Amino acid sequence: MTRFIRPRLRKPLLRGIALLGIAGAWVIGSHTWEPAIVIAVVAVGQTVYRYTWAGEDTDESALQGSRADERQRQVGLRARALSGAVAIAAAYTGLVITLAVKRADAWPFAAMLAVTGFAYLLGLSSYGSGEPGPEDEVTAGHQTRSPASS
């Protein structure tokens, strides 16, 4: 589906949809329209602003327009890794404090800790950590020859 959406529009549109989701949740949860209308207007305005910003020729606009180079992608990966570590630490801290104060309210922190911990383990298994693959076991301790040196 993302092939039909221009790369420059992908990230601004995703962020706009996320804000519209918050506006919809506000209406469902509180039955008042005024804050939801403000959030929706901000969502549309930010989407338009970020789309025009993505058309410029800077590092930030390359990130906004989904055309980042390898260095910029590495920075983005490190930032996401840091945010994941902070989320795990915040969930753990919230769980410990809530357990000390009122145990009945600890379940959101426990759920967040479980989700972030599971995502971390899933990332380790998906991106290579743990047991060596079958190709590693076959060549373990042996130097492989280059196909070009045959």
C-alpha positions as CSV (number, residue, x, y, z in Angstrom):
1,M,0.0,0.0,0.0
2,T,2.9,2.4,0.7
3,R,3.8,2.3,-3.0
4,F,0.8,4.4,-3.8
5,I,1.8,7.1,-1.3
6,R,4.7,9.3,-2.3
7,P,7.8,8.8,0.0
8,R,7.7,12.5,0.8
9,L,4.2,12.2,2.2
10,R,4.5,8.9,4.1
11,K,5.9,10.2,7.5
12,P,3.8,13.4,7.6
13,L,0.7,11.5,6.8
14,L,1.4,8.8,9.4
15,R,1.9,11.4,12.1
16,G,-1.3,13.2,11.0
17,I,-3.3,10.0,11.2
18,A,-1.9,9.3,14.6
19,L,-3.0,12.8,15.8
20,L,-6.5,12.2,14.3
21,G,-6.6,8.9,16.2
22,I,-6.0,10.9,19.4
23,A,-8.8,13.3,18.5
24,G,-11.2,10.4,17.8
25,A,-10.3,8.8,21.2
26,W,-10.9,12.1,22.9
27,V,-14.4,12.3,21.4
28,I,-15.2,8.8,22.4
29,G,-13.8,9.1,25.9
30,S,-15.1,12.5,26.9
31,H,-18.1,13.3,24.5
32,T,-16.8,16.8,24.0
33,W,-15.9,18.0,20.5
34,E,-14.0,21.3,21.2
35,P,-10.6,19.8,22.1
36,A,-11.0,17.1,19.4
37,I,-11.5,19.8,16.8
38,V,-8.4,21.6,17.9
39,I,-6.4,18.4,17.8
40,A,-7.8,17.6,14.3
41,V,-6.9,21.1,13.0
42,V,-3.4,20.8,14.5
43,A,-3.1,17.3,12.8
44,V,-4.0,18.7,9.4
45,G,-1.7,21.7,9.8
46,Q,1.2,19.7,10.9
47,T,0.8,17.3,8.0
48,V,0.8,20.1,5.5
49,Y,3.8,21.8,7.3
50,R,5.8,18.6,7.5
51,Y,5.0,17.8,3.8
52,T,6.3,21.1,2.6
53,W,9.3,20.8,5.0
54,A,10.2,17.4,3.5
55,G,10.6,19.1,0.1
56,E,13.6,21.2,1.2
57,D,17.2,20.2,0.8
58,T,18.4,19.7,4.4
59,D,19.2,16.7,6.6
60,E,16.0,17.2,8.6
61,S,13.9,17.4,5.5
62,A,15.5,14.2,4.1
63,L,14.4,12.5,7.3
64,Q,10.9,13.9,7.0
65,G,10.7,12.9,3.4
66,S,11.8,9.3,3.9
67,R,14.9,9.7,1.8
68,A,17.6,9.5,4.5
69,D,21.1,8.3,3.7
70,E,22.9,5.6,5.7
71,R,24.3,8.0,8.3
72,Q,20.9,9.5,8.9
73,R,19.3,6.1,9.2
74,Q,22.0,5.1,11.7
75,V,21.2,8.1,13.8
76,G,17.5,7.2,13.7
77,L,18.2,3.7,14.8
78,R,20.2,4.9,17.7
79,A,17.5,7.4,18.7
80,R,14.9,4.6,18.6
81,A,17.2,2.3,20.6
82,L,17.5,5.1,23.3
83,S,13.8,5.7,23.4
84,G,13.2,1.9,23.9
85,A,15.7,1.8,26.7
86,V,14.0,4.9,28.3
87,A,10.6,3.3,27.9
88,I,11.8,0.1,29.6
89,A,13.3,2.1,32.5
90,A,10.2,4.3,32.8
91,A,7.9,1.2,32.9
92,Y,10.1,-0.5,35.5
93,T,10.3,2.7,37.7
94,G,6.5,3.2,37.4
95,L,5.9,-0.4,38.3
96,V,8.1,-0.3,41.4
97,I,6.7,3.0,42.7
98,T,3.1,1.9,42.0
99,L,3.6,-1.4,43.7
100,A,5.0,0.4,46.8
101,V,2.0,2.9,46.9
102,K,-1.1,1.1,45.5
103,R,-0.8,-2.4,44.0
104,A,-4.1,-2.3,42.2
105,D,-2.9,0.4,39.9
106,A,0.3,-1.3,38.8
107,W,-1.1,-3.3,35.9
108,P,-0.5,-0.6,33.2
109,F,3.2,-0.4,34.1
110,A,3.5,-4.2,34.2
111,A,1.8,-4.4,30.8
112,M,4.1,-1.8,29.3
113,L,7.2,-3.5,30.8
114,A,6.0,-6.8,29.4
115,V,5.4,-5.4,25.9
116,T,8.7,-3.5,25.8
117,G,10.6,-6.5,27.1
118,F,9.0,-8.8,24.6
119,A,9.8,-6.4,21.8
120,Y,13.4,-6.3,22.9
121,L,13.7,-10.1,22.9
122,L,11.9,-10.2,19.5
123,G,14.4,-7.7,18.2
124,L,17.3,-9.8,19.4
125,S,16.0,-12.9,17.8
126,S,15.1,-11.1,14.5
127,Y,18.2,-9.1,14.0
128,G,20.8,-11.7,15.0
129,S,21.8,-12.6,18.5
130,G,22.1,-16.0,20.2
131,E,22.8,-19.3,18.5
132,P,24.9,-19.3,15.3
133,G,23.2,-20.2,12.1
134,P,23.9,-23.4,10.2
135,E,26.4,-21.6,7.8
136,D,28.4,-20.5,10.9
137,E,28.6,-24.0,12.3
138,V,29.9,-25.5,9.0
139,T,32.8,-23.0,8.6
140,A,33.6,-22.7,12.4
141,G,37.3,-22.8,12.8
142,H,38.0,-23.1,9.1
143,Q,39.0,-20.3,6.7
144,T,36.7,-20.1,3.7
145,R,38.0,-19.5,0.3
146,S,36.9,-16.6,-1.8
147,P,34.8,-17.6,-4.9
148,A,37.1,-15.4,-6.9
149,S,40.2,-17.3,-6.0
150,S,39.1,-20.6,-7.5
